């Protein structure tokens, strides 16, 4: 049996030593961000995504190994574990193959075959399956099994019971199931019909057929939802004769009086047991594959959304638009602290609109507002128009439409109630919208990732798996950026490597009682935050107020000594780092020799290079290197769009069949996958990601249905 480490090394194209190191690090309780950032020498500089995929696959293989041993013990307890069966169990590469091998030995509910066995008909079934050339006809053979006390009244009864046993034997045969499963994957067709005449969003699937090999994940998920809601009836189609040919080749022995009986029993077993079972398995497998694809796509979209460049250091006004309850307003300072709140009613009439603009103008002048963040929900268009008129009266102010997905979820949450106990729920949303512009990551970590709205069919996914995947993305983003321990909320801190809900709250409580942290080592004084948690979290925590500049970098405390040695080798000290006077550090290290410098500092090359990067830009935020968000001062309407217009827009969502782009008209336009690139692509994520600023050409506009078709590939550079 191939070892788990060897399997992982082959699948991930990594060295066995590096993979074993990762397996050992995970087993020792190290987090993925910590392994990715601070143990590069051990794993060969794999990135966090690769490490998470490896960890997922490791868990699957470990579960497979555990199940393998459990099955062996169970079968051995029945005295049926042969060397041949044991070898097959060891060779099984998937849980499906394992379960196929275990089927004949699994405790079953009462079936027609089990009833027949209770009547003593198994020897008859085995004799018929053997199909000896000179054996008596089945009817003659069955006479010996008539037993009225057991309910076998005639030879026909005996043969019916034997047929049930043969049928179940076929259904439990691992080799046949495997061959048929492969046949279905190659040649099977998903056919869908309407379950009712009523029109619905699923009309596209009312008469639908697609080979399984070409079925898209989003189609599978749509069909599943349509079936669940009672609109669709999916079925699996396969060439029955080809499937029966596989069955007959495995069981039928020509030239025996029992051959025809066996063929008939096998047909019954195929139609009644085997095919329905395989159909359920195939549908489950399609759903699992589609779900994994959707989860991967969700995670792919979530990362750039969380890593959007922040608009730091500006007083910001958040507007949560609405009709009946008015437009909720919150002004926050450069650090996100709430300065003022109010409610205005710009949609109630011209008088109220002017009153709203007057009130907002007073707030802008009073607090020095520079940016306005407008939620993209109900009444957003009217609020945007008012904002543009307002900006004409307040030069120097710009605005941005902010995706408010999940803001209402957050504002009604216990977390928001704890943060703003005296605020109305709607005002909390306005605060959240303002902060989303200032620092998207710090604000979005407060919201369940599923509610952020950059995926599809998220409510149909296996929720535990979706939560794990999205939480991993959030964790990676938070740790890639780093967290200021003196300003971070518990929601942000709990995403730091090595911390949890309890220790995050303890950190906040500690700083509120003892004052701002002045050094990383102070974290060891926080209740329930021991040396192990400190090792995992310290490198991702920033302490700007510390006397040591290293405490405000991504340099881990375990490498402080190495950092000082490196600086000394190049003629620098920590004071030079604090003063920003080491711009030539990288050049000096190369001149000295990276290998030589690494050896003298006692670290590997990956760590040496990380030290150089962190020391040159202490406290750097990787998001600052990304393209800045598009802030506007004017407004467009969907009616202003004309085919052929070329516009700049921001990618809001990337899904299987295309890309949704915000071009500044309140309604996102769709770039179909066929219009994304002038080359073949399997998925739009190969070309763009959420948050990218792209140039698009308008193909068509349907203002009535609020549909905008766009193209990226038609835009000439």
VOGU-3710 file (C-alpha; in Angstrom, 3 decimals, decimal comma):
1> xxxxxxxxxx> 0,000/0,000/0,000  1,426/3,355/-1,072  2,099/5,694/1,830  0,074/8,869/2,292  3,220/10,999/1,994  4,165/9,386/-1,326  0,633/9,867/-2,691  0,632/13,551/-1,703  4,115/14,103/-3,126  3,034/12,622/-6,460
11> xxxxxxxxxx> -0,295/14,489/-6,635  1,188/17,876/-5,679  4,478/17,432/-7,577  6,469/18,062/-4,407  9,402/16,281/-2,792  8,543/13,576/-0,273  10,731/15,236/2,365  8,884/18,553/2,028  5,490/16,827/2,122  6,448/14,811/5,201
21> xxxxxxxxxx> 7,553/18,026/6,899  4,164/19,611/6,169  2,318/16,537/7,451  4,398/16,636/10,654  3,857/20,396/11,083  0,083/20,007/10,715  0,077/17,063/13,135  1,943/19,229/15,651  -0,895/21,780/15,575  0,707/24,505/13,455
31> xxxxxxxxxx> -1,673/26,686/11,432  -1,488/27,016/7,653  -0,586/30,761/7,723  2,250/30,062/10,194  3,571/27,144/8,122  3,304/29,134/4,881  5,096/32,203/6,247  7,589/30,974/8,816  8,503/27,404/7,861  9,405/27,905/4,195
41> xxxxxxxxxx> 12,683/26,021/4,487  10,797/22,915/5,589  8,177/22,883/2,831  9,992/24,454/-0,112  8,047/27,744/-0,136  4,607/26,340/-1,000  1,970/29,090/-0,864  -0,976/29,092/1,529  -3,451/27,880/-1,133  -1,292/24,853/-1,991
51> xxxxxxxxxx> -0,811/24,085/1,692  -4,560/24,239/2,350  -5,270/21,958/-0,607  -2,619/19,573/0,652  -4,125/19,656/4,149  -7,587/18,892/2,722  -6,246/15,979/0,686  -4,284/14,752/3,718  -7,478/14,694/5,789  -9,256/12,700/3,037
61> xxxxxxxxxx> -6,452/10,145/2,807  -6,302/9,816/6,591  -10,073/9,233/6,688  -9,661/6,687/3,888  -6,972/4,847/5,867  -9,103/4,854/9,012  -12,123/3,547/7,093  -9,947/0,892/5,457  -8,894/-0,464/8,860  -12,441/-0,265/10,203
71> xxxxxxxxxx> -13,768/-2,330/7,276  -11,020/-4,919/7,722  -11,881/-5,309/11,412  -15,599/-5,646/10,660  -15,125/-8,252/7,915  -12,542/-10,131/9,999  -15,069/-10,338/12,847  -17,332/-12,209/10,391  -14,423/-14,622/9,592  -14,633/-13,562/5,927
81> xxxxxxxxxx> -11,435/-11,504/5,500  -9,364/-13,355/2,900  -5,917/-12,338/1,702  -7,392/-11,448/-1,684  -10,076/-9,223/-0,141  -7,541/-7,610/2,180  -5,318/-6,780/-0,807  -8,265/-5,251/-2,679  -9,177/-3,144/0,371  -5,569/-1,928/0,617
91> xxxxxxxxxx> -5,552/-1,040/-3,079  -8,836/0,944/-2,999  -7,991/4,563/-3,882  -11,345/6,155/-3,030  -14,051/5,869/-0,407  -16,478/4,776/-3,150  -14,257/1,810/-4,072  -13,913/0,885/-0,407  -17,645/0,955/0,151  -18,182/-1,198/-2,943
101> xxxxxxxxxx> -15,894/-3,859/-1,492  -17,667/-3,652/1,849  -21,223/-3,865/0,448  -21,544/-7,686/0,560  -20,515/-7,717/4,231  -22,502/-4,709/5,410  -25,395/-5,227/7,782  -28,431/-4,624/5,562  -32,019/-3,873/6,282  -34,407/-6,737/5,512
111> xxxxxxxxxx> -34,486/-7,268/1,724  -36,085/-9,761/-0,632  -32,704/-11,496/-0,892  -32,267/-11,717/2,885  -35,759/-13,217/3,203  -34,811/-15,797/0,555  -31,638/-16,647/2,483  -33,689/-17,161/5,637  -35,712/-19,709/3,672  -32,524/-21,631/2,900
121> xxxxxxxxxx> -32,383/-20,723/-0,794  -28,797/-19,407/-0,960  -27,317/-22,832/-1,942  -29,782/-22,970/-4,845  -28,775/-19,472/-5,986  -25,071/-20,346/-5,810  -25,628/-23,574/-7,737  -27,505/-21,718/-10,456  -24,838/-18,988/-10,612  -22,174/-21,665/-11,056
131> xxxxxxxxxx> -23,910/-22,663/-14,333  -22,291/-26,066/-14,826  -22,747/-27,405/-18,369  -24,393/-30,719/-17,402  -26,460/-29,535/-14,452  -30,216/-30,249/-14,176  -32,639/-27,584/-15,451  -33,380/-24,854/-12,860  -36,954/-26,110/-12,338  -35,678/-29,608/-11,499
141> xxxxxxxxxx> -32,915/-28,305/-9,255  -35,379/-26,112/-7,365  -37,642/-29,014/-6,360  -35,170/-30,054/-3,672  -35,691/-26,692/-1,935  -39,461/-26,826/-1,542  -40,156/-26,375/2,167  -43,706/-25,401/3,045  -42,795/-24,751/6,684  -40,424/-22,001/5,502
151> xxxxxxxxxx> -42,919/-20,661/2,986  -41,415/-22,211/-0,146  -44,578/-23,731/-1,601  -43,243/-24,708/-5,043  -40,235/-24,844/-7,328  -41,372/-21,503/-8,753  -41,190/-19,990/-5,233  -37,694/-21,402/-4,789  -36,532/-19,973/-8,123  -38,054/-16,565/-7,329
161> xxxxxxxxxx> -36,077/-16,442/-4,078  -32,903/-17,618/-5,823  -33,411/-14,896/-8,446  -33,593/-12,262/-5,685  -30,296/-13,531/-4,257  -28,611/-13,441/-7,677  -29,941/-9,902/-8,227  -28,500/-8,687/-4,915  -25,213/-10,489/-5,596  -24,926/-8,490/-8,817
171> xxxxxxxxxx> -25,765/-5,229/-7,040  -23,042/-5,897/-4,442  -20,315/-6,852/-6,922  -17,523/-4,263/-6,609  -15,878/-5,015/-9,955  -19,118/-4,675/-11,946  -20,077/-1,494/-10,117  -16,702/0,018/-10,928  -16,944/-0,850/-14,649  -20,511/0,454/-14,906
181> xxxxxxxxxx> -19,585/3,622/-13,067  -16,823/4,239/-15,615  -19,239/3,473/-18,474  -21,747/5,971/-17,100  -19,093/8,655/-16,718  -18,065/8,154/-20,354  -21,438/7,719/-22,037  -24,140/8,708/-19,540  -26,559/11,548/-20,273  -28,385/13,827/-17,856
191> xxxxxxxxxx> -31,930/14,297/-19,116  -34,280/16,762/-17,431  -37,995/17,288/-17,966  -40,501/19,762/-16,518  -42,302/18,503/-13,428  -45,153/20,983/-13,998  -46,397/23,214/-16,800  -45,985/26,379/-14,745  -43,343/28,800/-16,062  -40,324/29,432/-13,850
201> xxxxxxxxxx> -36,687/30,509/-13,800  -35,868/26,884/-14,640  -37,539/26,972/-18,090  -34,108/26,500/-19,683  -34,089/22,970/-18,233  -37,674/21,953/-19,097  -36,397/19,861/-22,005  -32,698/19,459/-21,353  -30,148/16,779/-22,217  -26,413/16,899/-21,717
211> xxxxxxxxxx> -23,696/14,194/-21,685  -22,294/13,864/-18,168  -18,808/14,494/-19,533  -19,920/17,976/-20,682  -22,282/18,861/-17,825  -21,211/22,088/-16,107  -21,184/22,488/-12,352  -23,586/25,441/-12,395  -26,011/23,338/-14,480  -25,907/20,530/-11,914
221> xxxxxxxxxx> -26,619/22,943/-9,077  -29,442/24,643/-10,973  -31,051/21,270/-11,774  -30,737/20,205/-8,134  -32,440/23,360/-6,938  -35,163/23,049/-9,593  -35,851/19,476/-8,505  -35,946/20,513/-4,851  -38,474/23,240/-5,641  -40,629/20,821/-7,632
231> xxxxxxxxxx> -40,082/22,246/-11,123  -37,699/19,666/-12,615  -37,443/15,888/-12,967  -33,849/14,804/-13,679  -32,942/11,283/-14,780  -29,813/9,453/-15,828  -29,807/7,860/-19,259  -27,430/5,173/-20,460  -27,419/2,639/-23,298  -29,050/-0,268/-21,457
241> xxxxxxxxxx> -27,709/-2,917/-23,809  -24,116/-1,756/-23,300  -24,576/-1,777/-19,540  -26,153/-5,254/-19,558  -23,305/-6,472/-21,718  -20,890/-5,541/-18,897  -23,105/-7,423/-16,437  -23,505/-10,548/-18,574  -19,775/-10,774/-19,317  -19,096/-10,820/-15,591
251> xxxxxxxxxx> -21,672/-13,475/-14,620  -23,178/-15,455/-17,518  -21,554/-18,717/-18,629  -23,036/-19,819/-21,973  -23,983/-23,448/-22,602  -25,565/-24,186/-19,239  -29,259/-25,015/-18,593  -29,148/-22,257/-15,941  -27,741/-19,539/-18,239  -31,093/-18,059/-19,268
261> xxxxxxxxxx> -32,345/-18,072/-15,672  -29,206/-16,215/-14,580  -29,574/-13,676/-17,419  -33,159/-12,948/-16,384  -32,166/-12,601/-12,710  -29,322/-10,270/-13,642  -31,631/-8,071/-15,747  -33,981/-7,817/-12,775  -31,062/-6,960/-10,488  -29,778/-4,314/-12,889
271> xxxxxxxxxx> -33,161/-2,596/-13,347  -34,394/-2,900/-9,768  -31,233/-2,542/-7,670  -27,979/-1,789/-9,450  -28,883/1,020/-11,871  -31,010/2,999/-9,350  -28,146/2,676/-6,857  -25,577/3,863/-9,385  -27,882/6,687/-10,486  -28,058/7,949/-6,893
281> xxxxxxxxxx> -24,282/7,629/-6,584  -23,638/9,470/-9,857  -26,037/12,284/-8,934  -24,365/12,564/-5,526  -20,925/12,591/-7,167  -21,991/15,259/-9,678  -23,366/17,374/-6,845  -20,193/16,930/-4,797  -17,987/17,890/-7,749  -20,198/20,872/-8,605
291> xxxxxxxxxx> -20,237/21,973/-4,974  -16,457/21,759/-4,699  -16,175/23,803/-7,887  -18,611/26,412/-6,582  -16,835/26,538/-3,215  -13,497/26,963/-4,989  -14,976/29,741/-7,119  -16,470/31,427/-4,048  -13,110/31,300/-2,287  -11,372/32,588/-5,422
301> xxxxxxxxxx> -13,714/35,605/-5,519  -13,622/36,223/-1,785  -9,867/36,681/-1,536  -9,515/39,723/-3,859  -12,678/41,226/-2,353  -11,160/41,059/1,122  -7,816/42,276/-0,197  -9,261/45,392/-1,871  -6,975/48,358/-1,254  -8,211/50,406/1,691
311> xxxxxxxxxx> -8,888/54,126/1,386  -6,979/55,012/4,539  -6,616/58,182/6,521  -9,764/59,999/5,373  -12,911/61,090/7,174  -15,669/59,135/5,443  -19,428/59,405/5,256  -21,456/56,213/4,873  -24,902/56,351/3,261  -27,280/53,409/3,627
321> xxxxxxxxxx> -30,013/54,280/1,084  -33,683/53,515/1,625  -37,178/54,650/0,715  -39,633/54,305/3,591  -37,090/54,554/6,405  -34,974/57,208/4,731  -31,243/57,278/4,046  -29,176/56,429/7,104  -25,997/58,485/7,504  -22,840/57,897/9,541
331> xxxxxxxxxx> -19,617/59,895/9,581  -16,476/58,116/10,794  -13,002/59,527/11,352  -9,807/58,279/9,700  -9,607/55,365/12,176  -13,265/54,315/11,767  -14,508/55,940/14,984  -18,092/57,210/14,660  -18,280/61,026/14,747  -21,905/61,655/13,830
341> xxxxxxxxxx> -25,107/59,990/12,627  -28,421/61,121/11,219  -31,243/60,120/8,882  -32,299/62,089/5,782  -35,192/61,575/3,349  -34,067/62,511/-0,180  -36,684/60,321/-1,901  -39,720/61,884/-0,177  -39,891/64,886/-2,516  -37,889/67,856/-3,818
351> xxxxxxxxxx> -38,195/69,747/-0,539  -36,974/66,815/1,522  -34,165/66,199/-0,968  -32,921/69,785/-0,562  -33,187/69,464/3,214  -31,167/66,249/3,018  -28,455/67,905/0,940  -28,277/70,829/3,366  -27,924/68,459/6,314  -25,220/66,407/4,576
361> xxxxxxxxxx> -23,348/69,541/3,510  -23,269/70,721/7,141  -21,847/67,336/8,230  -19,228/67,417/5,456  -18,022/70,855/6,483  -18,235/70,164/10,199  -16,126/66,985/10,097  -14,041/67,536/6,973  -15,521/64,602/5,054  -13,439/63,689/1,997
371> xxxxxxxxxx> -15,126/60,508/0,731  -18,691/59,242/0,634  -19,494/55,502/0,538  -22,958/54,657/-0,821  -24,522/51,235/-0,306  -25,705/49,600/-3,525  -29,104/48,443/-2,233  -32,609/49,899/-2,421  -32,758/53,576/-3,495  -29,034/53,595/-4,267
381> xxxxxxxxxx> -29,578/55,197/-7,675  -31,545/58,148/-6,259  -29,016/58,563/-3,441  -26,147/58,544/-5,946  -27,778/61,324/-8,006  -28,285/63,417/-4,876  -24,652/62,797/-3,879  -23,406/64,080/-7,244  -25,435/67,291/-6,774  -24,026/67,544/-3,253
391> xxxxxxxxxx> -20,446/67,127/-4,499  -20,966/70,046/-6,882  -21,564/72,159/-3,758  -18,633/70,664/-1,823  -15,556/70,526/-4,096  -12,875/67,985/-3,165  -15,345/65,283/-2,096  -15,682/62,063/-4,112  -17,860/58,996/-3,750  -17,860/55,259/-4,395
401> xxxxxxxxxx> -20,661/52,726/-4,599  -19,928/50,042/-2,002  -21,304/46,526/-2,153  -23,455/46,347/0,960  -24,002/42,558/0,821  -24,117/41,276/4,377  -24,355/44,740/5,958  -27,887/44,075/7,174  -26,777/40,667/8,488  -24,008/42,357/10,462
411> xxxxxxxxxx> -26,149/45,261/11,720  -28,695/42,861/13,246  -26,035/40,570/14,742  -25,083/40,306/18,430  -21,617/41,519/17,409  -23,016/44,818/16,067  -25,263/45,188/19,101  -22,215/44,781/21,317  -20,176/47,271/19,264  -22,988/49,873/18,963
421> xxxxxxxxxx> -25,484/49,193/21,779  -27,103/52,633/21,501  -27,428/52,693/17,705  -30,468/51,812/15,656  -29,933/48,726/13,467  -30,067/50,839/10,298  -27,461/53,295/11,547  -25,102/50,390/12,214  -25,367/49,545/8,507  -24,322/53,082/7,570
431> xxxxxxxxxx> -21,257/52,798/9,817  -20,375/49,453/8,243  -20,688/50,899/4,720  -18,353/53,790/5,564  -15,794/51,459/7,102  -15,957/49,124/4,089  -14,459/51,904/2,006  -11,807/52,694/4,602  -10,676/49,114/5,271  -12,714/46,376/3,554
441> xxxxxxxxxx> -10,885/43,535/5,307  -11,314/44,848/8,847  -15,048/45,351/8,279  -15,888/42,278/6,217  -14,365/39,884/8,776  -17,339/40,742/10,989  -19,722/39,157/8,488  -20,340/35,505/7,698  -18,359/35,037/4,440  -21,393/33,325/2,842
451> xxxxxxxxxx> -23,349/36,596/3,166  -20,805/38,670/1,241  -22,317/37,651/-2,101  -19,463/36,717/-4,435  -20,505/33,144/-5,220  -23,431/31,192/-6,578  -25,753/28,616/-5,002  -23,988/29,105/-1,659  -27,086/28,003/0,238  -27,036/24,678/-1,637
461> xxxxxxxxxx> -23,452/23,850/-0,665  -22,404/21,484/2,139  -22,335/24,220/4,761  -19,534/22,796/6,892  -17,227/22,443/3,889  -18,146/25,918/2,623  -17,492/27,443/6,046  -14,096/25,719/6,259  -13,027/26,905/2,808  -14,173/30,504/3,262
471> xxxxxxxxxx> -12,805/30,743/6,799  -9,467/29,591/5,414  -9,518/32,405/2,847  -10,377/34,993/5,508  -7,616/33,669/7,752  -5,059/33,811/4,928  -6,029/37,396/4,036  -5,919/38,676/7,618  -2,523/37,115/8,239  -1,124/38,301/4,901
481> xxxxxxxxxx> -1,951/41,894/5,874  -1,144/41,694/9,590  -3,158/43,120/12,473  -2,572/46,201/14,617  -3,074/44,792/18,108  -4,027/48,184/19,537  -6,870/48,987/17,131  -8,133/45,601/15,892  -11,600/44,369/16,809  -12,099/40,905/18,333
491> xxxxxxxxxx> -13,569/39,848/14,958  -10,278/40,657/13,248  -8,031/39,296/15,994  -9,758/35,914/16,114  -8,728/35,335/12,493  -5,046/35,689/13,395  -3,049/32,457/13,337  -3,110/30,769/16,743  -5,905/32,938/18,197  -9,579/32,144/18,736
501> xxxxxxxxxx> -12,724/33,902/19,924  -11,685/33,653/23,582  -8,076/34,831/23,249  -9,121/37,637/20,860  -11,556/38,993/23,430  -8,946/38,612/26,150  -6,494/40,719/24,112  -9,063/43,522/23,753  -9,961/43,317/27,456  -6,265/43,415/28,399
511> xxxxxxxxxx> -5,536/46,555/26,334  -8,662/48,295/27,670  -7,529/47,622/31,225  -3,732/47,978/30,933  -3,540/50,415/28,031  -2,030/50,017/24,581  0,423/47,199/23,993  4,015/48,425/23,902  5,694/45,191/22,806  4,804/41,852/21,246
521> xxxxxxxxxx> 6,036/40,030/24,352  3,179/41,588/26,318  0,859/39,161/24,526  2,215/36,457/26,841  0,535/38,290/29,731  -2,900/37,904/28,122  -4,995/35,232/29,907  -5,138/31,877/28,053  -2,557/33,022/25,481  0,366/30,701/26,145
531> xxxxxxxxxx> 3,753/30,176/24,464  2,295/27,926/21,759  -0,389/30,443/20,716  2,216/33,232/20,934  4,517/31,353/18,551  1,697/30,999/16,023  0,355/34,576/16,238  3,313/36,833/17,057  4,591/37,305/13,509  1,175/38,464/12,297
541> xxxxxxxxxx> 0,579/40,948/15,124  1,764/44,532/14,635  2,610/46,856/17,558  3,237/50,341/16,074  3,710/51,788/19,578  6,609/49,428/20,388  10,108/50,787/21,023  11,397/48,019/18,736  10,653/48,587/15,061  10,707/44,795/14,542
551> xxxxxxxxxx> 7,466/44,523/16,531  5,747/46,413/13,710  6,967/44,116/10,930  6,275/40,610/9,671  9,571/39,460/11,186  8,818/36,680/13,679  10,346/37,110/17,161  12,268/33,870/16,615  14,145/35,687/13,817  14,855/38,956/15,631
561> xxxxxxxxxx> 18,453/37,936/16,309  18,917/36,971/12,663  17,467/40,327/11,564  19,918/42,255/13,750  22,837/40,182/12,425  21,714/40,776/8,846  21,544/44,530/9,400  24,994/44,521/10,984  26,469/42,576/8,053  25,213/45,328/5,747
571> xxxxxxxxxx> 26,308/48,223/7,951  22,895/49,089/9,375  21,146/49,083/12,747  17,522/49,022/13,966  17,530/52,834/14,139  18,163/52,914/10,403  15,134/50,663/9,876  12,946/52,960/11,972  14,211/55,990/10,047  13,665/54,297/6,675
581> xxxxxxxxxx> 17,328/54,635/5,714  17,948/51,116/4,413  16,637/51,296/0,857  19,865/49,653/-0,388  19,612/46,643/1,949  18,667/44,196/-0,828  21,575/45,323/-3,015  24,032/45,059/-0,129  22,812/41,553/0,723  23,292/40,427/-2,884
591> xxxxxxxxxx> 26,737/41,996/-2,972  27,666/40,207/0,252  26,182/36,955/-1,067  22,731/35,689/-0,096  23,938/32,193/0,733  26,787/33,494/2,875  24,509/35,991/4,643  21,884/33,317/5,327  24,496/30,969/6,810  25,936/33,672/9,059
601> xxxxxxxxxx> 22,472/34,684/10,247  21,450/31,074/10,870  18,450/31,072/8,531  17,537/29,649/5,124  17,363/31,668/1,908  13,531/32,029/1,935  13,614/33,487/5,461  16,546/35,751/4,557  14,612/37,194/1,612  11,530/37,700/3,780
611> xxxxxxxxxx> 13,666/39,534/6,350  14,996/41,887/3,675  11,491/42,592/2,348  10,100/43,330/5,830  13,032/45,461/7,005  12,995/47,680/3,915  9,275/48,434/4,373  8,392/47,985/8,065  4,649/47,884/8,674  3,960/47,542/4,951
621> xxxxxxxxxx> 0,452/46,646/3,807  0,485/44,376/0,720  -2,862/45,870/-0,336  -1,204/49,242/-0,958  0,568/47,753/-3,983  -2,747/46,921/-5,716  -4,694/49,254/-8,076  -6,680/51,845/-6,129  -10,511/51,753/-6,052  -12,347/53,972/-8,543
631> xxxxxxxxxx> -13,802/57,040/-6,787  -16,337/59,087/-8,801  -17,711/62,608/-8,845  -20,419/62,160/-11,497  -23,183/59,684/-12,274  -24,419/57,751/-15,289  -27,719/56,035/-15,965  -28,343/52,766/-17,781  -30,178/54,845/-20,421  -26,915/56,685/-21,118
641> xxxxxxxxxx> -25,256/53,486/-22,334  -25,005/52,832/-26,070  -23,583/49,817/-27,925  -19,956/50,427/-28,820  -19,181/52,590/-25,777  -15,945/51,665/-24,008  -15,971/52,097/-20,233  -13,815/51,345/-17,205  -15,471/49,158/-14,600  -14,792/47,115/-11,494
651> xxxxxxxxxx> -15,242/43,349/-11,456  -17,885/42,509/-8,818  -18,316/38,755/-9,282  -16,688/35,965/-11,279  -18,799/32,867/-11,890  -18,768/29,849/-14,185  -20,474/31,495/-17,140  -19,101/35,018/-16,978  -18,064/38,162/-15,149  -20,253/40,850/-13,588
661> xxxxxxxxxx> -18,778/44,334/-13,951  -19,846/47,588/-12,276  -19,600/50,327/-14,929  -21,125/53,028/-12,735  -24,789/52,721/-13,690  -26,053/50,910/-10,599  -26,813/47,745/-12,595  -23,856/45,417/-13,112  -23,248/44,306/-16,686  -22,434/40,734/-17,716
671> xxxxxxxxxx> -19,386/39,763/-19,717  -20,270/36,268/-20,939  -17,373/33,801/-20,795  -17,260/33,866/-24,603  -16,550/37,624/-24,455  -13,887/37,563/-21,733  -10,843/36,675/-23,851  -9,934/36,077/-27,483  -8,611/32,628/-26,584  -10,270/29,535/-25,139
681> xxxxxxxxxx> -10,665/29,615/-21,363  -12,295/27,058/-19,102  -13,264/29,602/-16,456  -13,281/33,435/-16,330  -11,037/33,299/-13,230  -8,163/32,452/-15,589  -8,320/36,065/-16,789  -9,867/38,273/-14,075  -10,673/38,347/-10,401  -13,000/40,305/-8,127
691> xxxxxxxxxx> -11,820/43,889/-7,656  -9,956/44,149/-10,964  -10,498/47,364/-12,904  -11,165/46,400/-16,541  -12,098/48,119/-19,792  -15,267/46,836/-21,430  -17,279/47,539/-24,560  -21,074/47,747/-24,399  -22,631/45,100/-26,685  -26,309/45,635/-25,905
701> xxxxxxxxxx> -28,560/47,305/-23,322  -32,089/46,344/-22,269  -33,113/49,121/-19,868  -36,537/47,562/-19,246  -35,093/44,259/-18,047  -32,000/45,983/-16,608  -29,654/43,831/-18,649  -26,288/45,026/-19,914  -24,151/42,825/-22,151  -20,467/43,685/-22,183
711> xxxxxxx> -17,295/42,460/-23,859  -13,711/42,553/-22,710  -12,146/40,913/-25,742  -13,512/43,517/-28,196  -11,721/46,388/-26,464  -8,638/47,378/-28,452  -5,653/48,270/-26,350
//
